């Protein structure tokens, strides 16, 4: 395998590509860049005197891919981020996460320059060089950082996926990153930490980090008919988007007052994906239904010990008991609903519709 160390001019080539990367990097959107590579570039001088008429492009693709992964490295050590007490602490660093996205993109372009020089010597005439990088959104990057901290950069490198395509005309590389489940798993504390922030950011902020107006989109009646009331007969309060935690965040759920230790019923059939405790939610259970909606139940009086992650529940099953744990000042259930697209929706109209359907069913 050709490497940068074995190419007397490849360092110059790498700088050329890194410079091109800096020009092409948007820092805010997925990047698709084409870098023309004229035959006069320094990489051309490293080609054999008699290049094969028809290179083995499959083998060259493997070499390019290997060279990219060997060179790809991300350094977030220059980004000094505070520990998050409130979401506003992270949002104050919004520009930093945009810069982190740009750093990922620049690192990918620099590694592509290494990959290009590793195989370009096999060509009689240098082809074009093209790289396409699909970057994580700032919301995803911020949420992953909250869950993983300093382990995020090496995790991104490890879970980077590439597709190299080499032809007589071009050396192309597509770079993407594994879905968030690859980083935080499909259950447990890391998933809970990631999802609660990611859904909040997707709900409250737009793509450039500005607060947006919430627009309620009613759920289909056929879906509502599959749901159950978690605390039948108890008063529900529409506190959606109300200020919380010294006005540092918005309320993205519905509170239902009830006596301490009153049983909480599952709203839906589904899979238990999280059972645990956090400073904000207190003792919680999260159930994922077959349609991709997550139901979050917070402030329980104790950690539910009769359910474990991976269990299945039916609508109406007891999943915990009302309490006053976490960021709470009275016995109640905080119910939150997260869509398959990982955004919160207002549970209040959902609960009203469920109660109406249940009343109509009883009257027939």
LOLOFI-609229 format. One record per residue: x, y, z of N, C-alpha, C in turn. Coordinates in steps of 0.1 Angstrom, whole numbers, plus 5000, padded with zeros to 4 digits. Example, Ala and Ser with C-alpha at 12.3 -4.5 7.8 and 13.67 -1.06 7.14 Angstrom:
! residues 2
513249435078512349555078513249675078;512849785071513749895071512950005079;
! end
This chain:
! residues 364
500949885000500050005000500950125000;500650224991501350354991500850435003;501750495010501350585021501950715020;501550815028502050945027503550945029;504150865038505550865041506350825029;505750735020506450685009506350774997;505550884997505450974986506151104989;507151134982507951264985507051384983;506051374974505251494971503851484977;503551374984502151354988501751454999;502751505007502351595018501851725011;502451765000501951884993500551854988;500351734983498951694978497951704989;498351655001497451655012497051795016;498051885016497752025019496752095009;497052054996496152104985494652064988;494451934991493151884993492551945006;493351965016492852025029492452165026;493152235017492852375014491452375006;491352284997490052264990488952234999;489252155009488152115019487752235027;488652325031488352445038487452535030;487652545017486852625008485452565007;485352435006484152365003483252345015;483852345027483052305039482052415042;480752375044479752475047479652495062;479952385070479852395084478352385089;477352385080475952385085475152285078;475552225067474752135060475552025054;474951905051475751795045476451845033;477751795032478651845022478751745010;478651794998478951714987479951794978;481251754978482251834972482951754961;483251824950484051764939485351844938;486451774939487751834938488451784925;488551874916489251844903490751824906;491351714900492751684902493451684889;494051794885494751794872495951704872;496351664860497451574858498751634863;498851774865500051834869500251834884;499351784892499451784907500651694911;501251724923502451644927502151494928;500851454931500551314932500951244919;500851314907501051254894502551214893;503451274900504851244899505151104905;504251054914504550934921504050804913;503450824901502950714894504050634888;503950504886504950424879505250474865;506450434861506850484847505950424837;505450294839504550234830503350194837;502350284838501150254845500350144838;499650054845498849954839497750014830;497449954819496450014810495050014817;494749904824493449894831493649854845;493649954854493849914869492749824874;493049754885492049674892491349774901;490249824896489549934904488949874917;488549754918488049704930489149694941;490349654937491449644946491849784950;491849874941492250014944491250084953;489950044952488950094961489150054975;489549924977489849874990491049954996;492049974988493250044993492950184997;492050254988491750394991490950395004;490050305006489150305018490050275030;491050185029491950155041492750275044;493250345033494150465036493350575042;492050595038491250695045491050665060;490750545063490450515077491750515085;492850495079494150505086494450645090;494050735081494450875082493350955090;492050905090490950985096491050995111;491151115115491251145130490551275133;489851285144489151405148489651445162;489951575163490351625176489451735181;488751705192487851805198488451875210;489751845212490351895225490352045226;490352115214490352265215488952325218;487952245218486652295221486352275236;486352385243486152375258484752405261;484052295264482552305267482252295282;481352365287481052355301480152235304;480152195316479252085320477852145320;476852065315475552115313474752105325;474352225331473352225341471952245335;471852345326470652375319470852365304;469752345297469852335282470452465277;470152575283470652705279472152715279;472752635288474252625288474752575275;474152465270474552415258474252505246;473052555246472652645235473552765234;474152815245475052925245476352885237;476552755235477752705228477252645214;476152695209475652645196476652665185;477352775184478352805174479552705175;479852665188480952565190480552435183;479352395184478952265178478952275163;478652395157478752415143480252405139;481152455147482552445144483052305145;482452225155482852085156482452005143;481252045138480851985125481852015114;482252145113483252185103484552105105;484952085118486152005121486051865116;484951805118484751665113484851665097;484251765091484351765076485751795071;486451885078487851905074488751785076;488551715087489251595089489051485079;487751475074487351385064488051415050;488051545047488751595035490251565035;490851595047492251565048492651415046;491751335052491951185051491751145037;490851205030490551175016491851205007;492451315010493751355003494751235004;494851185016495751065018495350945010;494050925010493450815002493750824987;493550954983493750984968495250954964;496151004972497550984969497950844971;497250764979497650624981497350544968;496450584960496150504948496350574935;496550704935496650784922497850734914;498850684920500050634912499750524902;498550464904498250344895497650394882;497350524881496750584869497750644860;497550624847498350684837498150834837;496950874838496551014839495751034852;496051134860495351154872493851174870;492951104876491451134875491051244884;489751274883489251374893489051304907;489151384917488951344930487651394936;486851314942485551364947485251304961;484751384970484351334983483051394987;482151314993480851354997480851315012;480551415021480451385035479051425041;478451325047477151345053477451365068;477251495073477651525087476451505096;476651475109475651475119475051615120;473751625123473151755125473751815138;473651945140474152005153473351945164;472051925162471251865173471751725177;472051645167472551515170473851515177;474751605172476051615177476051665191;475251765194475151815208474551705217;473651635213473051535221473951415224;474751375213475751275215476851315224;477151445223478251495232477751495247;476451525249475951515263476051375268;475751275259475751135263477151075265;478051115256479351055255480551135260;480351265260481451355264482651345255;483851335261485151325254485251205246;484451105248484550975240483850995227;483251105224482451125211483451125199;484551205199485451205188485951075183;486550995192486950855188485850765184;484650785190483550705186483050745172;483150865168482750905154483750845144;484950845147485950795138485750645137;485550575148485350425148484150385140;483050465141481850435135481550505122;482650555116482550615103482450515092;481450535083481250435072481650505059;482350435050482750485037482450395026;482250455014482050385002483050444991;483950364987484950414977484550354963;484550444954484250404940485350464931;486050374924487150424916486850374901;487050464892486850444878488050504871;488050494858489150554850489050714851;487850764854487650904854487750974868;487450894878487450954891487750864902;488250924913488350854926487350914936;486350844939485250904947485150834961;484750904971484650854984483450914991;482450834995481250885003481450855017;481350945026481550935040480250955048;479950865057478750885065479050835079;478150865088478350815102477150735106;477450635115476450545119475250615126;474050555126472950615133473250625148;472450715155472750735169472650615178;471850515174471750395182473150325183;473950335173475250275173476150335184;475850455188476650525199476050505213;474750505213474050505227473250385229;473150295220472450165222470950185219;470150085222468750085219467950075232;468650085244467950095257468950145267;468450185279469350225290469550365291;470450405301470650535305471250625294;472150575286472750655276471650695265;470850605262469750635252468850735258;468450725271467550815277468150955277;469450965281470151095281470151165267;470451075257470451135243469051175238;468151085240466751105234466151235240;466251245253465551355260466051495255;467351505253467851635247467651645233;467851535225467751545210466251575207;465251515213463851545210463551695214;464151735225463951875229464451975218;465651955214466352045204465552035191;465151925187464351915174462951975175;462451985187461152045190461152195190;462152245198462152385201462952475191;463952415185464852495177464852445162;465152545153465152515139466652475135;466852455122468152405118469352505121;469052635123470152725126470152765140;469352695149469452715163468552825168;467652875161466652975165465352905170;464752955181463552905186462452915175;461652805174460552805164459252785171;458152825164456852805169456352665168;455752605179455352475179453952465172;453852375163452552355155452052215159;450952205165450352075169449752005157;450151875155449551795144448851675150;447551675149446751575156447151435151;447151335160447451205157446151135150;446351045141445150975135444250905145;442950915143442050855153442250705154;442650635143442850495144444050465154;445050555154446150535164445650565178;444950675179444450715193443550605199;442850535190442050425196442750305202;444150305199444950195205445450235219;445250365223445850415235444950405247;445550415259444750405272445150525280;444250565289444550675299445450625310;446550685312447550645323447050655337;446150755339445550785352444150825351;443250725348441850755345441150835356;440450945352439651025361440451135367;441751135366442551235373442651365364;442851475370442851605363444151615355;444051655343445151685335445351835332;446551875331446852015329447652045317;447152135309447852175297448952275300;450152225304451252305307452252315296;451852275284452852265273453552405270;454852395270455752505267455852605278;455352575290455452665301456852665306;457352775312458752795316459052695328;460152635328460652545338462152575341;462552525353463952535357464452685356;463852775363464252915362464152975348;463252925341462952975327464152945318;464752835320465952785312465452675302;464252635303463752535293462252545293;461652485283460252475281459652345286;458452345291457852215295457352145283;457852025281457451945269456651815273;455651835281454851725285453551765291;452851675297451551705304451651645318;451251725328451251685342449851635346;449851525353448551465358448751445373;448051525381448051515396447351395400;447951325410447351205416448051185430;447451095438447951065451449250985450;450051005460451350925460451050775460;451850705452451750565451450650515442;449850605436448750555427449350485415;448850375411449350305399449250385386;450350375379450350445365450250335355;449250355346449050255336449750285322;450150185316450850215303449850265293;450150365285449250425275449150335263;450150245261450250175249450850035250;450549945241451349825240452749865236;453849795241455149835236456249765244;457449815240458649755246459249855256;459549805268460249885278461649905274;462050035271463450055267464250125277;463650195287464450265297463750255311;464450215321463950215335465150275343;464950385350466050445357465650565365;466750645368466550765376467450875370;466950995370467751105366467351225375;468251325375468051445383466751515379;466451525366465351595362464051515362;464051395357462851315356462551235368;463551225378463251135389463350995384;462450915390462350775386461450765374;461950695363461150695351461150565344;460150555335460050435326459750495312;460350435302460050475288459650345280;458450365273457950255265457850295251;458450205242458350235228457350145221;456350205214455350125208455650085194;454849995188455149945175455150045164;454550165166454550265156455650365157;456550345167457750425168457650535178;456450545185456250655195456850605208;457450705215457950675229457050745239;456750675250455950725261456850735273;457050855278457950875289457050905302;457350835312456650845325457650885336;457451005342458451065351457951085365;458851105374458651135388458051025397;458250905393457650785400458150785414;457450725424457750725438458950645440;459150535432460350445434460650395420;461850345418462250285406461450155404;460850145393459950025390460849895390;460549805400461349685401460749565395;459549575390458849465384458849465369;459649565363459849575349461349585346;461849525336463249555332463249585317;464349655313464449685299464449565290;463549565280463349445271462049375274;461449415285460049355287459049415278;457949345276456849395268455649415277;454949535275453749565283452549585273;451349575279450149595272449549725277;448749795268448049915273447249885285;447349965295446549935308447349865318;448549805315449349745325449949845334;450149805347450849895356452349895353;452850015352454250035349455050105360;454350155370454950235381453950295389;454450385398453550455408453850595409;452750675411452950825411453850865423;454650965420455551015431455951155429;456951195436457451335436458951345435;459551265427460951255426461451345414;462751375415463351455404462951605406;462851675395462551815395461051825396;460451815408459051805410458751865424;457551925425457251985438455851935443;455351825437454051765441453951635435;453151545441452951415435452151425422;452751375411452151385398452851295388;452251265377452951205366453151305355;454451315351454751395339454751295327;453851315318453851225306454351305294;455351245287455951305275455751195264;455551245252455451165240456451215230;457251115225458351145215457951075202;457951145191457551085178458651005172;458350925162459450845155460550935150;460151055147461251155141462051215153;461851175165462451225177462251375179;460951405181460451535185459351515195;459151605205458051595214456751645208;455651595212454351645208453651675221;452651755221451851795232450951675236;451051615248450251505251448851545255;448651675259447351715264446151685254;446251725242445151695232445051545230;446151475231446151335229445351265240;445551305253444851255264443351285263;443051415259441651445258440951355248;441651335236441051255226440851105231;441851055238441750915243440550905253;440451005262439351005271437951015264;437851085254436651105246436250975240;437250905234437050775227436650665237;437250675249436950575259435550595264;435150725266433750755270432750715260;433050735247432150695236431950545236;433150475238433050325238432250265249;432250335261431450295272429950315270;429650425262428250455261427550365250;428250285243427650205233427450065239;
! end
